Amino acid sequence: MPFSSDHIDELNLLAMFDQSSAQEGIKVHQHSAAPEMVAAAERLHRKGLITQKDGGYLTSLGSEVVEQVQRVLSVLSSN
């Protein structure tokens, strides 16, 4: 099953979180962020990966997923 555009948006949003600090969250501003990022944040919140529908902090599940996202990005970015 290939990644959908929604999956890619969610992965891109998760990649914005600073994995080294659980105290740093993100805010997806509804009036200035791209609509697909607003929708991705809402989906990630419904899935239990982030604490707020407009970003917030990673949940423990979200932290685990971000670790995997970073691994995938690292592998795909290597030459």
C-alpha atoms as one frame of an Amber mdcrd trajectory, in Angstrom:
protein
   0.000   0.000   0.000   1.609   3.297  -1.049   1.574   6.447   1.077  -1.403
   8.673   0.380  -1.048  12.439   0.188  -2.656  12.588   3.660   0.038  10.229
   4.979   2.771  12.373   3.464   1.293  15.504   5.060   1.133  13.755   8.437
   4.718  12.503   8.112   5.924  15.987   7.165   4.164  17.490  10.173   5.598
  14.858  12.521   9.070  15.538  11.109   8.742  19.139  12.354   8.780  18.033
  15.997  12.094  18.271  17.836  12.729  14.699  18.899  15.402  15.762  21.397
  12.995  17.714  23.608   9.620  16.597  24.886   9.110  20.160  26.125   8.965
  21.653  22.616   5.722  21.498  20.734   4.473  23.053  17.544   1.534  25.259
  16.678  -0.314  24.940  13.371  -2.037  28.294  12.896  -5.299  27.743  11.075
  -5.259  31.126   9.319  -1.617  31.048   8.197  -0.656  27.382   7.796  -1.289
  25.442   4.623  -4.752  23.815   4.724  -3.212  20.359   4.331  -1.065  20.917
   7.451  -4.119  22.051   9.445  -5.965  18.908   8.357  -2.906  16.727   9.093
  -2.687  18.119  12.631  -6.350  17.363  13.220  -5.905  13.787  11.982  -2.791
  13.250  14.113  -4.693  14.501  17.143  -7.590  12.112  16.439  -5.060   9.273
  16.127  -3.579  10.144  19.515  -0.145  11.232  18.267  -0.315  14.898  19.314
  -2.015  16.564  22.264  -3.983  19.289  20.478  -5.820  19.469  17.171  -3.615
  22.424  16.223  -0.318  20.858  17.257   0.719  20.918  20.872   3.083  18.239
  22.071   3.756  14.675  21.083   2.057  11.951  23.063   4.141   8.930  24.040
   2.841   7.147  20.929   3.651  10.244  18.873   7.219  10.231  20.198   7.642
   6.617  19.119   6.288   7.384  15.659   8.524  10.458  15.257  11.534   8.275
  16.052  10.540   5.946  13.214   9.835   8.870  10.868  13.340  10.214  11.544
  14.820   6.782  10.778  12.964   6.569   7.480  14.042  10.097   6.538  17.639
   9.288   7.431  17.692   6.155   5.290  15.976   7.812   2.342  18.257  10.851
   2.562  21.497   8.872   2.514  23.363   8.452  -0.765
